[in-house]
Amino acid sequence: MAVESAGPLAGVTVLEVGAFMAAPFATMQLADLGARVLKVENPTGGDPVRQTGPFLDGESSPFVRLNRNKESVALDLKSADGKEAFLRLAERADVLIENLRPGAMRGLGFGYEEIRRVNPRIVYASASGWGQDGPLAALPGLDIMAQARGGLMSITGTPDGDPVKIGVPICDLVCAMYVALGVTAALKERDRSGEGQYLDVSLLESGVSFAIWEAGKYFATGDVGRPLGSAHQSTAPYQAVRTSDGHVTVGAVTPKTWKGLCSALGLEALLDDERYADASTRHGHRDTLIPAIERVTTTRTTTDVVRVLDEAGVPCAPIADYGQVFTDDHLNQRGYFWDAPHPTVGPVRQLGSPMRLSRTPVRQDSAGPQLGAGTRAALEWAGIPSTEVDALIESGIAADPAHTAAPPPDVPALPADDRPL
């Protein structure tokens, strides 16, 4: 099978007006898939993530990873000439993705209806905390608030512990994934209709969409989910258990794997115990089941427990920290990590894409760009003569790496909805 050099979204141009996480992570997915992503940033400072450490020779380490495979277009969207230049870009673009506070793009003159007038084929996506309408729409919405209102924090952690959020900004990230999925679906539909459309995705609804087990229980019985530590909501054993030197996760919920676990750990007596007849019944008796398992596992090392369970065909895994993950032999042998070139920092190690397409593989091009590095090429692509581009750069309305400055303290950034506290 021949492997194409261009990704599946080659030929698609995406404008990003975003900061921090939701919009940039969504456009990163599209860039990985071959789209040309023009990241529009303020000439004085750019995306606030550029000021987020740690730093590599003055470049933000998170930024050069989150914004790989993109081009930076530094443009003042509050100036008349900057607005006109942006509309020229929008005329030619296929997609616009933004995550400013609801109403902010409209206030700049770039709401969906305004953009649609210059480009009826554009797919316009907005990511926000609570959505574009409803009683919460005008409120700032960060990932932790979406986790809180969306129920995730009510089921995360231990039964008697303090509220705990998921360790990564999961609502930001899954909102971004829904944006990327919705955009690709809208592009496919555009092939039939010839028209673009508007896409509204919120952190809140993205987080609520995870509640499959909780909804199944609540709408059937009225029972409300609660935190169970690492345990599953309805089957057992499916959780972390203690070993002599740490923990191991196990998932013995089918008859075959339950028998395998008991045989591997010398717990055959449990097979005849009515309390443990099936995974659902075992879940109701975790208070006796887990101690019975741990009486054996705590006498063995994690490595030993994983070995015997692997040999028995029982799903299990040790709990790795990120130092172990980022040097993992399995991930390295599959070529998951890759190094992206950067003009000043040098090679930047990247997290790989989980999407392994056989014929049109994802792109592995460049690390997150310097502020304004793609300004001239993008504006000229939009049909703006080079002399006018020169004038925009000289006036400070646009910028390239040779004409950028730190943001003045009295000029607030555009109001991204998922900026950190």
PyMOL commands that set and color helices and strands:
alter all, ss='L'
color gray80, all
select helices_A, chain A and resi 22-32+48-51+61-66+80-92+104-108+112-118+143-149+152-154+170-193+203-208+212-221+255-264+268-272+274-276+279-284+286-297+302-311+322-325+329-333+375-381+386-395
alter helices_A, ss='H'
color red, helices_A
select strands_A, chain A and resi 13-17+36-41+55-56+59-60+70-75+95-98+123-128+198-202+238-242+247-251+316-318+338-340+348-350+398-399
alter strands_A, ss='S'
color yellow, strands_A
deselect
rebuild
show_as cartoon
